Amino acid sequence: MTDKIEITLDINGRGYPVRVEPRKTLVDVIRDECGQTGTHVGCEHGICGACTVIVDGEAMRACLMFAVQAHGKRIRTVEGLADGDKLHPLQQAFITHHGLQCGFCTPGFLMLAVNALETNPEISDDEILEVLSSNLCRCTGYQNIVKAVCSAAAELRQAGTHC
């Protein structure tokens, strides 16, 4: 099927009207049609988590979802985390705790962790470890990613704010 369908994707609060083939994945349309290249394409099988975005408040693998399924839904990508020049506390924690090396997996980890912290602001360190185990990183050995997320969670709790 190559007939294109008109849809609008709401990405980080901005509407993107696009014409897409129904078979195009959300990650491909986010990157290729909407120019939001922070979301990475990794395994294309939903295993690695590099393409994780938040759709209507739920962390999703954008490679496992067709773009047409996201029509009318709110999508958050890594580009939507910072507030202008001010990094999100989780982004800053990744820098402070050296939670990235090559950076390829970082956007997926950030979106997965933000969703976990928003869903459960009182999340325990053990629960964070469990959530993060669903994404893959080939460089860091995970320890600094876990430290970064735990640190950001504690900072957000102490400040009484949420993601």
BALOBA-1460 file (C-alpha; in Angstrom, 3 decimals):
// residues 163
<rec num="1" residu="m" x="0.000" y="0.000" z="0.000"/>
<rec num="2" residu="t" x="1.649" y="3.205" z="-1.148"/>
<rec num="3" residu="d" x="-1.309" y="5.596" z="-0.971"/>
<rec num="4" residu="k" x="-0.465" y="8.346" z="1.479"/>
<rec num="5" residu="i" x="-2.714" y="9.453" z="4.306"/>
<rec num="6" residu="e" x="-2.845" y="12.948" z="5.770"/>
<rec num="7" residu="i" x="-2.292" y="13.012" z="9.518"/>
<rec num="8" residu="t" x="-1.137" y="15.526" z="12.076"/>
<rec num="9" residu="l" x="1.392" y="14.577" z="14.714"/>
<rec num="10" residu="d" x="1.484" y="16.658" z="17.896"/>
<rec num="11" residu="i" x="5.165" y="16.548" z="18.835"/>
<rec num="12" residu="n" x="6.276" y="18.523" z="21.876"/>
<rec num="13" residu="g" x="3.193" y="20.740" z="21.609"/>
<rec num="14" residu="r" x="3.622" y="21.574" z="17.935"/>
<rec num="15" residu="g" x="1.463" y="20.204" z="15.135"/>
<rec num="16" residu="y" x="3.152" y="18.538" z="12.171"/>
<rec num="17" residu="p" x="0.761" y="17.912" z="9.274"/>
<rec num="18" residu="v" x="2.274" y="15.131" z="7.136"/>
<rec num="19" residu="r" x="1.304" y="12.801" z="4.315"/>
<rec num="20" residu="v" x="2.557" y="9.319" z="5.037"/>
<rec num="21" residu="e" x="2.181" y="5.772" z="3.834"/>
<rec num="22" residu="p" x="0.265" y="3.746" z="6.443"/>
<rec num="23" residu="r" x="3.237" y="1.371" z="6.778"/>
<rec num="24" residu="k" x="5.666" y="4.102" z="7.940"/>
<rec num="25" residu="t" x="6.755" y="3.774" z="11.532"/>
<rec num="26" residu="l" x="6.395" y="6.607" z="13.984"/>
<rec num="27" residu="v" x="10.160" y="6.867" z="14.472"/>
<rec num="28" residu="d" x="10.747" y="7.247" z="10.729"/>
<rec num="29" residu="v" x="8.104" y="9.947" z="10.385"/>
<rec num="30" residu="i" x="9.306" y="11.822" z="13.488"/>
<rec num="31" residu="r" x="12.818" y="11.902" z="12.045"/>
<rec num="32" residu="d" x="12.291" y="12.108" z="8.281"/>
<rec num="33" residu="e" x="9.076" y="14.097" z="7.930"/>
<rec num="34" residu="c" x="9.084" y="16.202" z="11.107"/>
<rec num="35" residu="g" x="12.839" y="16.829" z="11.411"/>
<rec num="36" residu="q" x="13.024" y="15.773" z="15.061"/>
<rec num="37" residu="t" x="16.196" y="13.704" z="14.858"/>
<rec num="38" residu="g" x="16.856" y="13.307" z="18.576"/>
<rec num="39" residu="t" x="14.845" y="10.092" z="18.576"/>
<rec num="40" residu="h" x="17.186" y="7.401" z="17.293"/>
<rec num="41" residu="v" x="16.527" y="4.356" z="15.137"/>
<rec num="42" residu="g" x="18.307" y="1.350" z="16.586"/>
<rec num="43" residu="c" x="17.234" y="-2.243" z="16.208"/>
<rec num="44" residu="e" x="13.858" y="-1.547" z="14.546"/>
<rec num="45" residu="h" x="12.445" y="-4.510" z="16.506"/>
<rec num="46" residu="g" x="11.552" y="-2.824" z="19.826"/>
<rec num="47" residu="i" x="14.403" y="-4.414" z="21.725"/>
<rec num="48" residu="c" x="17.003" y="-1.679" z="22.218"/>
<rec num="49" residu="g" x="14.810" y="1.240" z="23.320"/>
<rec num="50" residu="a" x="16.745" y="3.916" z="21.388"/>
<rec num="51" residu="c" x="13.494" y="5.089" z="19.798"/>
<rec num="52" residu="t" x="11.540" y="5.497" z="23.063"/>
<rec num="53" residu="v" x="9.133" y="8.444" z="23.066"/>
<rec num="54" residu="i" x="6.174" y="9.290" z="25.277"/>
<rec num="55" residu="v" x="2.762" y="8.972" z="23.617"/>
<rec num="56" residu="d" x="-0.195" y="10.249" z="25.638"/>
<rec num="57" residu="g" x="1.757" y="9.791" z="28.860"/>
<rec num="58" residu="e" x="3.107" y="6.324" z="28.139"/>
<rec num="59" residu="a" x="6.646" y="5.349" z="27.107"/>
<rec num="60" residu="m" x="6.472" y="3.676" z="23.706"/>
<rec num="61" residu="r" x="8.930" y="2.187" z="21.227"/>
<rec num="62" residu="a" x="8.387" y="4.410" z="18.186"/>
<rec num="63" residu="c" x="9.718" y="1.691" z="15.874"/>
<rec num="64" residu="l" x="6.813" y="-0.569" z="16.856"/>
<rec num="65" residu="m" x="4.081" y="1.974" z="16.188"/>
<rec num="66" residu="f" x="2.813" y="3.191" z="12.858"/>
<rec num="67" residu="a" x="2.695" y="6.962" z="12.497"/>
<rec num="68" residu="v" x="-1.008" y="6.789" z="11.585"/>
<rec num="69" residu="q" x="-1.665" y="5.278" z="15.026"/>
<rec num="70" residu="a" x="-0.252" y="8.435" z="16.632"/>
<rec num="71" residu="h" x="-2.587" y="10.810" z="14.784"/>
<rec num="72" residu="g" x="-4.282" y="13.007" z="17.389"/>
<rec num="73" residu="k" x="-2.075" y="11.816" z="20.253"/>
<rec num="74" residu="r" x="0.439" y="13.886" z="22.229"/>
<rec num="75" residu="i" x="4.013" y="12.832" z="21.499"/>
<rec num="76" residu="r" x="7.023" y="13.906" z="23.545"/>
<rec num="77" residu="t" x="10.526" y="13.449" z="22.261"/>
<rec num="78" residu="v" x="13.902" y="14.270" z="23.758"/>
<rec num="79" residu="e" x="13.767" y="17.673" z="22.042"/>
<rec num="80" residu="g" x="10.889" y="18.565" z="24.356"/>
<rec num="81" residu="l" x="12.716" y="17.985" z="27.647"/>
<rec num="82" residu="a" x="14.768" y="21.157" z="28.002"/>
<rec num="83" residu="d" x="13.092" y="24.471" z="28.796"/>
<rec num="84" residu="g" x="14.842" y="26.699" z="26.291"/>
<rec num="85" residu="d" x="18.500" y="26.733" z="27.298"/>
<rec num="86" residu="k" x="17.761" y="25.190" z="30.701"/>
<rec num="87" residu="l" x="18.293" y="21.447" z="30.688"/>
<rec num="88" residu="h" x="15.782" y="19.136" z="32.293"/>
<rec num="89" residu="p" x="17.129" y="17.893" z="35.678"/>
<rec num="90" residu="l" x="17.461" y="14.407" z="34.202"/>
<rec num="91" residu="q" x="19.542" y="15.696" z="31.282"/>
<rec num="92" residu="q" x="21.790" y="17.553" z="33.722"/>
<rec num="93" residu="a" x="22.123" y="14.436" z="35.881"/>
<rec num="94" residu="f" x="23.279" y="12.430" z="32.843"/>
<rec num="95" residu="i" x="26.037" y="15.000" z="32.336"/>
<rec num="96" residu="t" x="26.965" y="15.247" z="36.022"/>
<rec num="97" residu="h" x="27.107" y="11.482" z="36.537"/>
<rec num="98" residu="h" x="28.651" y="10.633" z="33.146"/>
<rec num="99" residu="g" x="25.569" y="8.652" z="32.131"/>
<rec num="100" residu="l" x="26.476" y="8.711" z="28.474"/>
<rec num="101" residu="q" x="29.397" y="7.884" z="26.280"/>
<rec num="102" residu="c" x="28.592" y="7.612" z="22.581"/>
<rec num="103" residu="g" x="25.121" y="9.021" z="23.316"/>
<rec num="104" residu="f" x="23.200" y="6.862" z="20.874"/>
<rec num="105" residu="c" x="20.997" y="5.267" z="23.530"/>
<rec num="106" residu="t" x="20.692" y="8.425" z="25.627"/>
<rec num="107" residu="p" x="17.460" y="9.881" z="24.155"/>
<rec num="108" residu="g" x="15.659" y="6.585" z="24.711"/>
<rec num="109" residu="f" x="16.919" y="6.304" z="28.286"/>
<rec num="110" residu="l" x="15.949" y="9.915" z="29.000"/>
<rec num="111" residu="m" x="12.406" y="9.460" z="27.717"/>
<rec num="112" residu="l" x="11.982" y="6.123" z="29.499"/>
<rec num="113" residu="a" x="13.240" y="7.618" z="32.773"/>
<rec num="114" residu="v" x="11.188" y="10.814" z="32.488"/>
<rec num="115" residu="n" x="8.076" y="8.736" z="31.970"/>
<rec num="116" residu="a" x="8.924" y="6.562" z="34.975"/>
<rec num="117" residu="l" x="9.536" y="9.606" z="37.187"/>
<rec num="118" residu="e" x="6.331" y="11.295" z="36.010"/>
<rec num="119" residu="t" x="4.279" y="8.146" z="36.498"/>
<rec num="120" residu="n" x="5.737" y="7.421" z="39.940"/>
<rec num="121" residu="p" x="7.492" y="10.407" z="41.581"/>
<rec num="122" residu="e" x="8.253" y="8.227" z="44.630"/>
<rec num="123" residu="i" x="9.924" y="5.519" z="42.543"/>
<rec num="124" residu="s" x="12.538" y="3.557" z="44.460"/>
<rec num="125" residu="d" x="16.093" y="2.933" z="43.284"/>
<rec num="126" residu="d" x="15.245" y="-0.750" z="42.758"/>
<rec num="127" residu="e" x="12.246" y="0.196" z="40.625"/>
<rec num="128" residu="i" x="14.431" y="2.560" z="38.593"/>
<rec num="129" residu="l" x="16.868" y="-0.274" z="37.985"/>
<rec num="130" residu="e" x="14.007" y="-2.491" z="36.803"/>
<rec num="131" residu="v" x="12.637" y="0.162" z="34.432"/>
<rec num="132" residu="l" x="16.049" y="0.929" z="32.933"/>
<rec num="133" residu="s" x="16.771" y="-2.735" z="32.313"/>
<rec num="134" residu="s" x="14.457" y="-2.630" z="29.298"/>
<rec num="135" residu="n" x="16.810" y="-0.401" z="27.266"/>
<rec num="136" residu="l" x="20.203" y="-1.369" z="25.882"/>
<rec num="137" residu="c" x="23.507" y="0.480" z="26.102"/>
<rec num="138" residu="r" x="26.700" y="-0.867" z="24.620"/>
<rec num="139" residu="c" x="29.104" y="1.667" z="26.135"/>
<rec num="140" residu="t" x="28.461" y="2.647" z="29.737"/>
<rec num="141" residu="g" x="27.887" y="-0.553" z="31.660"/>
<rec num="142" residu="y" x="24.673" y="1.071" z="32.981"/>
<rec num="143" residu="q" x="26.035" y="2.074" z="36.404"/>
<rec num="144" residu="n" x="26.286" y="5.772" z="35.603"/>
<rec num="145" residu="i" x="22.912" y="5.792" z="33.864"/>
<rec num="146" residu="v" x="21.350" y="4.327" z="37.007"/>
<rec num="147" residu="k" x="23.220" y="6.853" z="39.196"/>
<rec num="148" residu="a" x="22.003" y="9.720" z="37.008"/>
<rec num="149" residu="v" x="18.350" y="8.675" z="37.125"/>
<rec num="150" residu="c" x="18.436" y="7.988" z="40.877"/>
<rec num="151" residu="s" x="20.093" y="11.359" z="41.456"/>
<rec num="152" residu="a" x="17.515" y="13.205" z="39.349"/>
<rec num="153" residu="a" x="14.671" y="11.375" z="41.103"/>
<rec num="154" residu="a" x="16.042" y="12.398" z="44.509"/>
<rec num="155" residu="e" x="16.558" y="15.992" z="43.347"/>
<rec num="156" residu="l" x="13.013" y="16.226" z="41.992"/>
<rec num="157" residu="r" x="11.558" y="14.734" z="45.194"/>
<rec num="158" residu="q" x="13.577" y="17.137" z="47.356"/>
<rec num="159" residu="a" x="12.478" y="20.115" z="45.281"/>
<rec num="160" residu="g" x="8.884" y="18.901" z="45.435"/>
<rec num="161" residu="t" x="8.617" y="19.058" z="41.653"/>
<rec num="162" residu="h" x="7.881" y="16.501" z="39.038"/>
<rec num="163" residu="c" x="9.234" y="16.032" z="35.546"/>
